[in-house]
Amino acid sequence: MSLMDRMKDVFWTLFGTMRRTSHQRSLLRLRRVTRSLSSTKQTIPPSDVQLLLRASIEEFSANCRFVFTCNYKNKIISPLHSRCSVIDFSVNKKDKPKIAQQFFTRINDILEKEGVESDKKVVAELINKHFPDWRRVLNECQRYSVGGKIDSGILAAFSEVAVNDLIKNLKSKNFSEVRKWVVSNLDNDPSVLLRKIYDNLYDSMVPTSIPAAVLVIAKYQYQIAFVADQEINLLAALTEIMVECEFK
């Protein structure tokens, strides 16, 4: 059965469900069915799938409501944007202190209820480090609280990124040291590492090599979402920069 046929089955199933039950339960049913739909293996590129959705949105608008969620709205094609109301949940800089304070209060309440002693300054620094990834903060607190207390040791668990050492080894084309750097920084987010490398390009690389380095970083940062091994992906990016680019 084609993807479009499966989608239409979902929409007609929802139509029958809405006549028998509440709207809220119907939306839950739609979410469950579309999750199974999205897990099916398709060879159609995402943009083509979105093109197929245009007609379906209009055909089933009387009995269906469509909610698309994404991390990068620029990956949603313009025809779908024009058919939807766009709600951006990004955090403004002026709202960051207020949101961080609310989560600080919430996580301290959780720690107190769980009987975990904590250093308030350390918790605040942990929130600032991972803002706005609250799941990461909770997971790190849960992991470290096995010892019964959250102190400055939880911050020491995250190694600082020594980009200067990396740049020196890239310049000298020392592959073994570059690989060691990758391994020693695996506890950091690969996209953050690539961003830090990008921020250092202008001080460490000759101007004519910067465009090539930007293309390399963009390519491997995009691949982070679906590669099987993040270590290999990051090492491949650095190897390509090492071979293709010239340093000062």
C-alpha positions in Angstrom: 0.0 0.0 0.0 1.4 3.4 -0.9 2.0 6.1 1.6 -0.8 8.2 0.3 -3.3 5.3 0.6 -2.2 4.7 4.2 -2.7 8.4 5.0 -6.2 8.4 3.5 -7.0 5.3 5.6 -6.0 7.3 8.7 -8.2 10.3 7.7 -11.3 8.1 7.0 -10.7 6.2 10.2 -10.7 9.5 12.1 -13.9 10.6 10.3 -15.7 7.6 11.5 -14.3 7.9 15.0 -15.3 11.6 15.4 -18.9 10.6 14.7 -18.9 8.1 17.5 -16.7 9.7 20.2 -15.3 13.0 21.5 -13.1 15.3 19.5 -10.3 14.9 22.1 -10.2 11.1 21.8 -10.2 11.4 18.0 -7.2 13.6 18.1 -5.4 11.0 20.3 -6.3 8.3 17.9 -5.0 10.4 15.0 -1.7 10.9 16.8 -1.3 7.2 17.5 -2.1 6.2 13.9 0.2 8.8 12.4 3.0 7.7 14.7 2.8 4.2 13.2 2.6 5.8 9.8 5.7 7.8 10.3 7.6 4.7 11.4 7.0 2.9 8.1 10.1 2.7 5.8 9.6 4.9 2.8 12.0 5.9 0.0 10.1 9.1 -0.7 12.1 12.2 0.3 10.5 14.3 3.1 9.8 17.2 0.7 7.8 14.9 -1.6 5.8 13.6 1.3 5.0 17.2 2.2 3.8 17.9 -1.4 1.4 14.9 -1.1 0.0 16.4 2.0 -1.2 19.6 0.3 -4.2 18.1 -1.4 -5.1 15.9 1.6 -5.2 18.9 4.0 -7.8 20.5 1.8 -9.7 17.3 1.0 -10.2 16.3 4.6 -10.3 19.7 6.3 -14.0 19.2 7.2 -13.3 16.3 9.5 -9.6 16.5 10.3 -7.3 18.9 12.1 -3.6 18.8 11.2 -0.9 19.6 13.6 2.7 19.5 12.4 5.5 19.8 15.0 9.2 20.3 14.0 12.5 21.5 15.4 13.3 23.4 12.2 10.4 25.2 10.5 12.5 26.0 7.5 12.3 22.3 6.6 8.5 22.6 6.1 7.7 23.6 2.5 6.0 27.0 1.8 2.7 25.5 0.6 2.2 23.8 4.0 3.2 27.0 5.8 0.5 28.9 3.9 -2.1 26.3 5.0 -1.3 26.5 8.7 -1.0 28.9 11.5 2.7 29.0 12.6 3.3 29.0 16.3 7.0 29.5 17.3 8.0 28.2 20.7 11.5 29.6 20.6 12.7 31.4 23.8 13.5 35.1 23.6 16.6 36.3 25.5 14.4 38.5 27.7 12.3 35.5 28.7 15.3 33.2 29.5 15.8 34.4 33.2 12.1 34.0 34.0 11.9 30.5 32.5 15.1 29.4 34.1 13.9 30.6 37.5 10.6 28.7 37.1 12.5 25.5 36.3 15.0 26.2 39.1 12.1 26.3 41.6 10.6 23.2 40.1 13.7 21.0 40.1 14.5 22.0 43.7 11.0 21.0 44.7 11.6 17.6 43.0 15.0 17.2 44.8 13.5 18.0 48.1 10.6 15.5 47.7 13.1 12.8 46.6 15.3 13.5 49.7 18.3 14.6 47.6 20.6 17.2 49.2 21.8 19.8 46.7 23.9 22.9 46.3 21.6 25.6 44.9 24.4 27.4 43.1 25.4 24.2 41.4 21.8 23.4 40.3 21.5 27.0 38.9 24.8 26.6 37.0 23.6 23.2 35.6 20.4 24.8 34.4 22.3 27.6 32.6 24.7 25.1 31.0 21.9 23.0 29.4 19.1 25.6 29.0 16.5 24.9 27.7 17.0 21.2 27.6 15.2 20.3 30.9 15.2 16.6 30.2 19.0 16.7 30.1 19.1 18.6 33.5 16.7 16.1 35.1 18.6 13.1 33.7 21.9 14.4 34.9 20.5 15.1 38.4 19.0 11.6 38.5 22.3 10.1 37.5 24.5 12.0 39.9 22.0 11.9 42.8 22.7 8.1 43.2 25.4 9.2 45.7 22.7 11.1 47.7 23.9 14.6 47.1 24.3 17.0 44.1 27.5 19.1 44.4 30.1 20.7 42.1 31.1 17.2 41.0 28.2 17.1 38.6 29.7 20.0 36.7 33.1 18.4 36.6 31.5 15.4 34.8 31.3 17.6 31.7 34.7 18.2 30.1 35.5 21.6 28.8 36.1 21.9 25.1 39.7 22.7 24.4 39.4 24.0 20.8 42.8 25.5 20.7 44.5 22.1 21.1 42.3 20.8 18.3 43.2 23.6 16.0 46.9 23.1 16.6 46.6 19.4 15.7 44.5 20.1 12.6 47.1 22.5 11.4 49.9 20.0 11.9 47.7 17.3 10.4 48.1 15.1 13.4 45.3 12.6 12.9 46.0 10.5 15.9 45.8 13.5 18.2 42.6 14.7 16.5 41.1 11.3 17.1 42.1 11.5 20.8 40.5 14.9 21.1 37.2 13.5 19.6 37.2 10.6 22.1 37.9 12.9 25.1 35.0 15.2 24.1 32.3 12.5 23.4 30.3 13.6 26.5 29.6 16.9 24.7 26.8 17.5 22.2 28.4 17.0 18.7 26.5 19.9 17.2 27.8 22.2 20.0 31.4 20.9 19.3 31.0 21.8 15.6 29.6 25.2 16.5 32.6 25.9 18.7 34.9 24.9 15.9 33.0 27.2 13.5 33.4 30.1 16.0 37.2 29.6 15.9 37.6 29.4 12.1 38.1 33.2 11.6 41.0 33.4 14.0 42.7 30.2 13.0 42.2 29.7 9.3 43.2 31.6 6.2 40.3 33.5 4.7 40.2 31.5 1.5 39.7 28.3 3.4 36.8 29.4 5.6 34.0 28.9 3.0 35.1 25.3 2.5 35.2 24.7 6.2 31.7 26.1 6.6 30.3 23.7 4.0 32.0 20.8 5.8 30.6 21.8 9.2 27.1 22.3 7.7 27.2 18.9 6.1 28.3 16.9 9.1 26.1 18.9 11.5 23.1 18.0 9.4 24.1 14.3 9.5 24.2 14.3 13.3 20.4 13.6 13.3 20.6 10.2 11.6 24.2 8.8 11.7 24.8 5.5 13.4 28.0 6.6 15.2 28.5 10.2 16.3 32.2 9.6 17.0 32.9 8.6 13.4 30.8 11.4 12.0 32.6 14.1 14.1 36.0 12.6 13.2 35.1 12.5 9.5 34.2 16.2 9.7 37.5 17.1 11.3 39.5 14.9 8.9 37.9 16.7 5.9 38.7 20.1 7.4 42.2 19.0 8.1 42.8 17.8 4.5 40.9 20.5 2.6 41.6 23.7 4.6 44.7 25.8 5.3 45.5 27.2 8.7 47.4 30.3 9.7 
